[in-house]
Amino acid sequence: MIEVGEFIRAIRKRRNLTTTQLADQLDLSNGYISLIERNIVSPSLATLKRIAQALNIPLESFFLDPDTEIIYSYLKRDEQSHLPVEDRNWRLLINNSKTNLMGAFIVDSTAADKHVYSHQGVELIYVLEGETSISISKEDYHLRAGDSLYYDASIMHWDNKEPEVPLKLIVVAIPPEDFHF
């Protein structure tokens, strides 16, 4: 397990800061920073908080075990599930068997979607190819390739895509839903 001082040194170097520069930002001595980085002294929680802010990292980073690396989902293209649903092909980008935090999909479609949706959480839609119009409550959002839309998915929403016009989207939902299936 990496020690706090080693972690601070690694992040400081990654940020291209010298111990003197970090010490100046924190109004501490260069020698004290050196003692912390060599794990000779342990900084107080208040000092750790200031170091975290100076290095632009979350305070909780100091308390995580880096030997327990958590990768929730790593899928190569040929491992991604394909779900053909009503003239649409949904490709799952995340294997939710290890976590249930987020769902991510690539959607290929030529069909018009007649459904109205409402579910817990938020959604992000990014248009890779084509164009569509998404209605959220009383507002319509026309999206073209490169456009994105982020919204509260509990509000009634639906796709007004023209039939037979190819469309390719990335859809991210938090939390993941079995929506659209």
N, C-alpha and C positions, 0 to 999 in steps of 0.2 A: 504494500500500500504506500502510495506517495505521501510524503510528509507535507504539511502546510507550507513550510518554507520553500521546499523544492517546487511546489505548485506555484507559489508566488513568483519565484525566479523564472520558471518556464513561461508564465504568462507575461511577465515584465519583458523578457527577451523577445517574445513573440510580438509585443507591442513596440519593439525597438527603443526601449527606455533603458537608461543606465540606472544604477542604484541611486546616484546623485539626483537625477531627474525625478525619480519616484519620491525620494526623500524630500525634495523641494516642494513637490505637489502636496505632500502630506504634512509639511512643516515638522519633519522628523530628521534625525541625523542620519547621514549616510552609514555610519557605523551600526546604528540600530537596525536599519534595513538589512545590512549584511548579516547581523546576528540572527535576525528572523529567518532569512533565506538559508542560513546554515543550520537551522533548527536548534540553535543554542538557547534562544529565548522564545517564549510563546507570547504572541501579541494578545492583548485583551480583545474582547468581542467588539468593543467600540473601535479599536484600531483596525481589526479585520474588516469591519464595515467600511471604514474610510479607504482601506487598501482596495477593497472590492469596487468601490465607486471610482477610484482613480484608475483602476485597470479595466473598468467597464465590464465587470462580470457579476453575476448574481452572488450574493453573500452565501447562499446555500452551496455553491460550488466547493467551498472549503470543507464541507461535511459529507460530500459524496465519496463513495469508494470507487476510484477509477479502475480498479481491478474487476469490478462488476459492471462491465460495459453492457449497456442495454440497447440492442438494436431490435426494435419491435418488428420490423419487416424489411427484408431484403429479397426482392424478387427479380430474377433475370427475365427478360422478355418472354422466353419460352415457358416460364413457370407461372405467368400471370393467367388467371382464370378468365375465360371469355363467356359471357352470358348473353346469348341472342334473345332479345325481348322485343316483340312487336316491331319488326323491321329496324331494330336498333341493335348494335353490338356494344355491350358494356365490357370493358376490360378492367379488371380489378388491379389497381396499382399497389394495394396494401393487403397483406394477409392478416386479417383481424383475429386469427386464432390465438395470438399472443397478447393482443391488446384490443380494447374496444374504445379507443380514444377518438379515432378519425377514420373516415372512409374516403378513398380517392379512386376515381375512375376516369378512363378515357371513353368517351361516347362517340361512336360513328353512327350517323343516322341520315336517312333520306326521307323517312316518314314524318308526317305531322303527328305531334303528341296531343291527344285529346283530353288528357287527364289534368285535374287540378290537384295541387299538392299542398300539404301543410303538415309539418312535423317539427319536433323539438330541435332546437339548436340553430346553427348558422350554416350557410352554404356559400361557397365561392365557385363561380363559373368563369372559366377562361376559354375564349374561342380560339382554337388553333386554325381552323379552316372554315370558310363559309360565313353565313350570317344568320341571325335569328332575332326575334323580338321576345323578350321575357316580360311578362306582366306580373307585377307584385302589387296586390290590392288594386288600387285605381291608377297606378303609374305603369307606363310601358317604357322599356329600355331596349333600344335597338343596338345590337352588338354585332360587330364585325371582327374578322381575324385580328388578334392582338388586344381586343377589348376584354375587360373583366367586370364582374358584378359580384359584390359581396352583400349578403342580406340576411335578415332574421327569417329563418325558414318556417317559423310558426305562422307567419303571415301567408295567407293564400297566395300561391304563385303558380304560373303555368307558362308553357312555351307556345308562342304564336308562329313557329317556323312554317315557312311555305312548304307545302308538300313537294316531294321529289327534288328539293334543293339539298345537295350534300352539306353536311355539317359535322364538324369534329370539335369536341369540347373536352376540357378537363373539368371535372366536377369534384369538389372537396366538400365533405359534410362533417360537421362536428356537432354532436357525436355521430358516429356512423349510423345510418338508418338502412333498413331494408326497403327504402323508398325506391320506387320505380320498378320493383320486381314483383 
